[in-house]
Amino acid sequence: MEILSTLVVWQICCISSSFLMAVSVHLFIYVQAGPFSVQR
């Protein structure tokens, strides 16, 4: 059971970190090609 819970925690950490990476990349692309760069 201890190994199973460790795997679950590690999987949740991996999913959350990859999700944060994807969100930051999308925000970066949106800022680069979005209305902010158009207004300047």
C-alpha positions in Angstrom: 0.0 0.0 0.0 2.8 2.4 0.8 4.4 2.0 -2.7 0.9 2.5 -4.3 0.3 5.8 -2.5 3.8 7.0 -3.4 3.1 6.2 -7.1 -0.2 8.0 -6.9 1.4 11.1 -5.3 4.2 11.0 -8.0 1.7 10.7 -10.8 -0.3 13.7 -9.4 2.9 15.8 -9.2 3.8 14.9 -12.7 0.3 15.7 -14.1 0.2 19.0 -12.2 3.7 20.1 -13.2 3.0 19.3 -16.9 -0.3 21.1 -16.7 1.4 24.2 -15.2 4.0 24.0 -18.0 1.4 23.9 -20.7 -0.6 26.8 -19.1 2.6 29.0 -18.9 3.5 28.2 -22.5 0.0 29.1 -23.7 0.1 32.3 -21.7 3.5 33.2 -23.1 2.3 32.5 -26.7 -0.8 34.5 -26.1 1.2 37.5 -24.7 3.6 37.3 -27.6 1.0 37.1 -30.4 -2.0 38.5 -28.5 -3.6 42.0 -28.1 -0.8 43.2 -25.9 1.8 43.1 -28.7 -0.8 44.6 -31.1 -1.4 47.6 -28.8 2.3 48.4 -28.7 
